[in-house]
Structure formats: structure tokens, C-alpha cells
Amino acid sequence: MPVGSSFIQVARCRRRRMQRFSNYFNLGLTQASLDFVNIDVVEDSPVYIDPHAIRTQQGTWIEACQDSITSYFDSLLDAIRNDDAAYLRDLIGPLTEPNETHLGESKGKSSGRSLGSEKRAQELISALRRSRAIQSGQLTDLEESILFVDGVGIDILSDITTCLIRSHLIDYTKNQCSFHGVTTEPQFAEQTWDARARAWMPGIEHDLPRGPDGSLLLVPKSIVRVRPELDKDKFFKGYIRPFYEQAELSRGVASDFVRLIAAGTKRARMKVNLTDLGDHVGTTKAAIARHAEDFPEAIKNYRADKSTPTVPLDNAQLAERVNDVLPDFGELLDTVNAIASGRAGATPYHRSVAAFLTAAFSASLGNERLESVQHGGLKRVDITYDNVAGDGFFRWLSLHYPSAIVVVECKNYEDDPANPELDQIAMRFSPDRGRFGLLVTRRIVDRPRMEARCRSAATDGHGYVIALDDADLRRIAADIQEALAHDTNPREFPLLRERFGKLIGQG
């Protein structure tokens, strides 16, 4: 047998064993064109839900998740501080192992390891009660427990968050399954947290997809990370240790941790042995809580630096984690172009545009909803995304214009869209949802006239609409590929920035 052939065979067996959601349900799409993590329906995919990513994003769906997490953690803190053991048990007990998301790093079949037993529940309760940061009032958000509470790592944090937002994941899963035509069936779902009642609601049946080993819940890729955004060691080294370092430097060589470097030369300077200093002051979570009390500016600065949204995992990072392929924009565009204009092709056009935009705007737009109902069911929107951008054009847009929600209307027209179509998308805007959208159509023959209509709508205060046709989609794909080839940010989207500039009179 040739050298290396056994490794190749093992790799091929691994690929055969993997059953990604898209393959299991014959969606014909890869990770890039799916808004959710393309999980293995048998084993786990090595990413985690990060509550910090949820807290720093914006949008309708994400805000509902934020309410659930905040209301639960406030209730938990009250129970601990009031020494209400019965309520504390009621709060912790339903935090079961959420195997239905298939996230994490269990070996073999998904089997969450971080929660779900009485022993582990009691260990978590004890750790919370012991936490100095809770008793002092420093700990106010769930995600910061990873800094201060013993035993809480990314796995525990992800599992707790999953349980708290389960009802929102159920709604998201139903919406995605409806759009992609995934078969669902009535299945029992575990208890869900009610933010208003501040209590767990009994588990009930929901129409959900079913894998080989049970029900499945889909998770938007915008809220998963490989590692938590908050990190105890980075917090200590970057925000706490500098205070101790400066104190030792002020003592000079009298300090046990300072030595003189290049003595007798112009480059003479004092250097602190940071490893020994860390060992001396302590880097346990209890010690971190004590340091944060002594240096309140440290946690204040850390929170300020972590208050802005970070960039979600991009196409390449996610493809690696779920063992999928990178997006083929040419193939995605060919699918769009193959659809004939007209009413008969409206649904496949809608789906193919969604697949392209989800891949193109990955790590900028997420938490996709399809065929959203608004205004009491009187109006429908083809696609809406939450603006989850941490950089690039959409981040800039969120800082200057209402754009927490980005609306997309797809028109499989033979002729140019006219004022009624522009009015239709403008009617979807509101101050709380956002005032930016994309009107995607097949071909815009009279571009100056179309842009004049969009500019007039913006000038009249009806919101900002960028009209895109098949040729524009090709340019967006080309810009992304060029940016990747030159190792620059592929999320700048120069075409969108150029068109938006014209809307506000800059072009």
C-alpha cells in the first residue's frame, strides 16, 4: 500500500460517516449559503454558542434572545443573594444537556457533557454561591461568569445559553425548515425560559426536523464561536496585570520582580518578571474577582473594549469546523441566472438569491428570516437579516444610519422595477426595524432612472434602498474574490458603498 494511503482512506471514511444537515435533508447547499450551522446530524460540530456574541448584536430575533438571557441571570443573582435555595434549584434544574443542537466536542454521537445531572447542578450552584464577584455585585452578565465562576467554561456557557434561548431557536428552526422545505414532525422539546414570567415553561411538542437520533435545533451561525469572546487569562494579562506591573516598576530594583536590563548603557531599563508576578498575585477566578475589586478601572475598561460586536466566523472558518467546502460564487450565480424571468420562477429565484446573499454577506448579515409577516399579516417581506457586522460596510452603516434590520425584496421581473416596488420595500421600514434595504431584480435597463427613484425616496425620508440586478451580484462576488486574493477585508462591499453614497448625495 502506498505511503499515506491509509490516512487517505481514514479521511474518506470520516467524510462518509459525516451526515451534515444539508446532505441529510437533500438541500443542495453548502455551509456558506446556509444561515445556520450545517451540523453533523449524528456527531457534534466543534463550535459553541457565545452569549457575549448575542449581547453585542442587534436585531429583532437577537433582542428576544438577550431578554431571555438577562431575565434569567437577574433571577439567578437574586436567588443567590437572597439565599433562596428552593428558587435556585428551580432555576438550575432545567439546565439540561442540549444535544439537539449538535454543537460542542463530544466524541462519537452527540452527548452533552457539561450539564444534566444532579451532581453537576449542585456543583454549579456551589460555584455560583462561592463566587466573590456575585457577592460583591461585580458579576452582572451571564457571559462574564467565565471570568469569575469556577467550573464555567465555554461548554457550560454554551449549554446554559442554549437552554435559555431554546424557544427562539425553535422558532428559528421552524422558519428555516419552512423556507428550505425540510420535513418536520411533532417532537417533544425540553422546558423553555419565559422572560416575562421569569420562570421555566413545561416542555411541549413542536414540529421540528428529526435526525437519526432525535430532534434537531438549528443555530444561526452569527452567534457561534470557536472560543469565547471573554477570556480570563486575557483579562488578567491585558487589564489587571499592568496595574501590578506599574506598582512594581515604581519600586525599582527593590522589587522582588524587577531586574535591570542592559545596566550601564543607554538602553538600560527595568523589566518585570511577569510570570512570577502573576504567580504571586494569583490568577484563579477568585483572585481575578479580588483584583477587579482592587482595580475597578480594569473591568470598566475591559467591558468598554468588549462592548462592540465582533466579526462572526466567516465562510472559511465555518467550513473548516463543519468539514464543508468554501462557497463557489460562480455556481451560485449560475443558479440565479438559469431561472427564467417571470412569475413562474419567483420562488426558485427567491431561494437562489437568498443562497447567494447569505454566502456573500456572511459575517455581516445573519439570523435570516424568510417571508416575514409584518403589519398584522397584511404585508410580507421576502428576506430579512439582522445586521451582525463587526467591521466593513454594514458595520459602518449601523453606526450612521438605522439598519439593525436589513430588508431584502426579490423581484423576478423582466422589466425594471418601478415606483410601486420601491414603495413596497419602503413600507417595510420603521425606526425600530431600520431604514435600509436591497431590491434585487433580474435586469435594470435604465440604471440612471432607477437610481434617481432610489435617491428621491431617500431625500423624501422614505429610507435607503439599493437596487441590484444579476450583473451587480456578479460584481459583488468579484469584489469578494479580489479582496480575498489580496488579503484585504472582503466585507467592505465597494459596490454597496458606492451606491449608498449616491443615495446621500456623495456620488
N, C-alpha and C positions, 0 to 999 in steps of 0.2 A: 504493500500500500504506500503511495507517495507520501513524503513528509508533509504534515499539515492537513492531510485528507480527513483524519479522524476529527480534527477540530471543525472542519467544514461540515462534516456530517452532523456533529452535535449542534452546530448553529442552525442547520436546516431542520433538524428535529425540533429545535426550540421554536422556529418560525411556524412549523406545522402545528405545534401544540397551542401556540397563542391563538386566541379567538377574540380579536378586537370586536368591539360593539358594531362597528360599521360593516365588518365582514359577516358577523353572526346574523345580522338583520338585512344583509344584502343592500346596503345603502349606496354602494358605488362611490364612496367619498373617502378621502384620507383625512388625517387629523387637521390639517390646515384649513379645510373647508367646513369643519365642524366647530360649532361654538363651544361644545362640551369636550371634556377629556375623553378620548377614544379608548376607554378602558379595556382591559382584558376581562372578559365575562367570567373567567374561571379564577385567575390569579389576580394579584394586586399590581397596580401601576405605581411606581415609586415617586409620587408627588403627594402633597398634603394641602388641605385647606388651611389657609393662614388668616386668622381673624383680623390681623393688622391690615392685610390687603383689603378686606371688606370694609374696615373702618375708614380707610383713606380714599375709597372710591365714591362715586356719586351716581345717582340714577334711581328710578322708582324701585326696581327689584332689590338693589343693593341696600337701599334705605330701610326696606322691610326687614332685611337680614340684620342690619345694625340695631333696629329696635328690639329684635328678639334677643340678641346677644347682650345689649346694655341692660334691658329689664331683668334678665336672668342674673347677671353678675351683680347688679344692685341688690337684688333679693338675697343672693348668696352672702354678700358682705353684711347685710342687715342681720341675717340669721347668725353669722359668726360673731358679730359684735354684741348681739343681744343674747348670745349663748343659748339660742333656741335649737336644741338638739333635734327635736322632732321635725321641725320645719327643714332643718339642714339635711336630715335623712331623706325627707320627701323631695328635696331639690336634687340631691346627688343620685339617689336610687335609679331614676330613669335614664341615667347616662350610660346606656348600653353600648356594646361594640357595634359600630355601624358598618357591617360587612357589605351592605348593598351598594355602597359607592365604589368598592374595589380600589381604594386608594391606600397607599402605605407600602410596607415591605414585608408582608407575611410570606413565608416560604410555602410553595405549593398553593392549595386552594386558599382563597381569602378567609382569614380568621383573625379579626382584630385582637391585638394583644394588650391594649392599654387600659381598657375599662371592661366592666361587665360582671365582675364577681363581687361578693360582699366584702372579701378581704381587700380588694383594690379600692372599693368605695370607701372603706374605713381608713385606708392609708391616705387617700386623697383628703378626706375630712380632717384627719390628724395634721397633715401637712398644711392645710389652709389655716387651721386653728393656731398652729405654731408660728405662722408667718409673721414676722415682725412688721413687714410692710403693710399687712392688713390691719394689724392692731394700731399702727401709727397713722393710718389713713393715707399712706403713700400710694398704695395699690388701688387704682380706680377703674382699670380696664382689664378685661379678660386676657388680652394678648400680653400684658405686662407680667402676668403670673409666671411666664417663662423666665423672667429676670429674678423673681423673688421667692417663688414657691418651690420647695424641694420636690423632686419627682415629676415635675411638669416639664415635658419636652415637646417637640413638635408633634409627636404621635398622639400624646394625651390631648394637646391643644386642638389638633385637627379633629379628633374624635368628639370632644366636647362641642366644638363648633358645629360639626355635622348634626349632632343631636338637636342643637338649639335652632338650626335653620332647616330642619327636616321638612317642615310644611312648605317652605319656599322652594326647596329642592324638588318636592313632589309636584308643585305647580309648574316649575321649570321643565321637569321631565315630561309631564303631560303635554306641554306646549311643543317641545321639540319632537316628541313622538308623533303628534298630530301632523306637524309640518312634513316630517320625513316619511310618514306612512308606516311607522313602526307598530307592529301588533302589540296590543296591551291586553291584560286580563285582570280581573279583580284579585287583589292580593292584600294581605294584612300588612299594615305599616305600623311601626312602633309609635309610642306616645310622641306627641308634638308639644312644643312650648308655646303658650299663648301669652303674648307680650302684654295685652291689656289686662287679662285676669291674673297675670304673674303666677301661673300655675301650669302644670302638665295636663294636657288633654288626653283622654284614653285613645289608644290606637284603634284605627278603623280600617276598612278595606278601601283601596284606591285602585283605579285602573293604571297599572304600571307594566313596563316590559319585564319579561322573565327570562333569565339566563338558565344555564344548565343546573345551577344550584340554588335558585331562588330569585326573588325580585331584585331589580336593578334601579338605582337612582343615578341620574346624570348630574354632573357637576360642571358649571361654567369654568372654562379654562382660565378666565381672568382672575379667579380667586385662589388658584393653587400655586404653590411654590415648592422648590426642592428643599430649601432651608428657610427657617422663619426669618422674617424681616428684623425682628428684635432678637438680640443676641447678648447674653450675659457677659461673655468674655470681651466682646467689642465695646459694650457699655463701660466695663471697668477700665479697659486699656485706653479708650479714647476720651472718656469723660470724667472718670473718677481718679484714675492714677495720676493724671497731670497735676492735680491739687497736691497730692503727697510728694510727687517729684519736685515741685517747686518749693515745698516746705523743706525738703532735704537739701536742695541746692542752696537755699538761704543760709543753711548751717555750714556750708562749705565742707572742707575735708574733716571737720569734726563729726560729720555724719558717718555712721557705720556703712552707709550705702553709696557714698560718694568717693570717687577717686580722681586724681588729677591726671589728665591725659596730655602728653607732649610737654611736660614741665620744662621750663627754661627756654621755650621757643615762642614765636609769635602766635603759634597755633594752640598754645596752652589753653585748656578748658577743663571744666569739671564734668564728669559723667556719672549718672546714677545707674547702679545695677538694678534694672527694672524687675528682673526675675526675683531677686532676693527681696526687693521692696514689696512685691506682690505677695510673696510667701509670708512676709512679716505682718502686713496689714490684713491679709485674708481675702480670699476670692470666692468663698462659699456664698450661697444665696442669702444666708442670714447676714454674712459680712457685707454683702452688696447693699442690703437694706440699711444696715447701720451707716455705711459710707454715704448713702443717699440722704440720710438724715443729717449727717455732719456737713455735707456739701449740697444743699438744695439746688444750687445752680446747675449741678451735674445733670440731675433728672430733668430739670426745666429745659436745659439746652438739648438734651437727647430727644425729648418729646418734640421740641420745635423742629429739630432736624428730621424727625421721622413723621412729621405731620403731612407731608406732601405725598401723593401717590407715587409708587414706584412702578417701573415698567414690568408688566406681566411677562410670563415666559413667552418667548417668540416661537415662530414656527420650527426653527431648528432645535431649540431646546426641548420643546414638547415632543417632536418627532423622535428624538433620542430617548426620551423617558418612556414612550409607549411603543418603541420599536416600529415606527411608521416611517413613511417616506416624506421628503420635502415636497412642497407644492410645485406642480407643473402648471405654471400660469398659461403657457401655450395651450395645454389641453383644456384647461378651464375656459379659456376664451373660445376655443373651437366648439365647445359645448354650447356656449351662448350663441355663437354665430350660426350654428347649424339649425337653430329654431326659426321657423318661418314667422314673419311678422303677422300680426292679426290676433283676433280674439281666441282662436283655437289653440294658439301656442302660449297664451297668457300664463297658465300655471307652470309649464316647464321653464318658461323664460324667467318667471319669478324665482323658481328654485335655483336655476343656474346662476342668476345674478347674485342671489344670496350666497351661494357657494364661493363665487369669485370674491365678493366683497369681504366675506368672513376671512378668507385667506389673505387678501391684500391688506386689510386693516387689522390684522392680528396684532395683539398687544397695544392697540389703540382703542378699538371699539369691542365691546363684549356684552355678555348677558343678553343675548339676542332673543327677541320675541317676534313671532311671526303672526301676521294677520291680527294685530292687536285691535281690540274693540275700544272705542272711545265715545264720549258724549252720549252715554246711555245706550250704546249699541247702534246709534244712528250712523256712525262713521267708522271706517276701518282703515288701518294703516298696514301697508304691505310688510314692512320690516321696521323694527325699532331696535336701537342699540343703546346701552349705557356708554357714556364717554369715560373709559377707564384709563386713558392715556397718562403716562408718566413723563413723556417727552414728545418732541415732534410737533407737527401741525395741530393735531387735536388737543394736545396739552396747551399750546398757545391759545387756541380757540377758547378753551374752557376758562382761561384766565382773563379774557377780554370780552367775551360775549356769552349770553345764556346758552349753554349747549350740553347740559347734563344728559339730555336725551337727544340722540340723532335719529331723525326720521328718514326713511327711505321709501319712495314710491317707485314702482316698476311699471312702465307703460310699453307694452309690446306693439307700438304703433308703427304704421307705415309712413305717416306724416309727422311733422313737427308737433309736439305738444303746444297747446295754446293757453290763453289766459285761464280757462276753466280748470285745466290740470294744475296750473300754478296756484290758483286759488284753493284747489283741493288740498294740496300739501300745506299751504299756509294756514288753513283752518285747523290743522293738527297742532300748531304751535300754541304755546302758552308760557307765561313767565316761569312757572314751576317746572315744566317739562323741557323747556328750551325753545330756541327760535332759529334752529339751523337744520337743514335737511338736504337730501340729494334726490333729484328727479332723474331717474335712469330710463332712457328710451333707446330705440334702435338706431335712429339716424337723425341728426339735426342738420337740415339742409341750409336753413337761413340762420347761421350762428349769430350774426350781429343782432338780428331781431329777437332771438331767444335771450341773449344776454341783456338786451335793453329791457325786456319784460322782467327779468330777474332783478335788474338794478332798480327798476321802478317800484317793484314790490318792496325791496329793502328800503328805498327812500321814503315810501309811504308808511313805513313802520310795520309791515306785514311779516317781517322775518327774512332770513337769508337762505336762498335756495340756489344750489349749484346744479345745473343741468349737465348730464353726462350721456354720451352715446357710445356705441360699440368702439369707435375709434379712440375715445377718451379712455375707455377701460384698457385698451391696448397700451396707451401711453402710461397709464398708472403702473401697469405691470412692468413696462420697460424701465421706468424710473426706479422701481424697487430693485430690479435686477442690476441696474447700473450702480445703485448705491451699495448693494451687497458686493459687487465686483470690486469696488473701490474702497471697501471697508468704511463707508460713511453711513449715517443713520438712514435706514430705509423707511422711516416713519415721518419724514418731512413732507412728502407728497407735494412736490413743487407745482403740479397742475392745480391742485385744490387751493394752494396759497395764491397762485396767480389769479384764479377765477374769483376767489373771495376778495382779493384786492380790488378787482373791478366792481364788485358789489358795493364797496365802501368808498369808491371814487379814487382809488390809488392806481388804476390802470387805464 
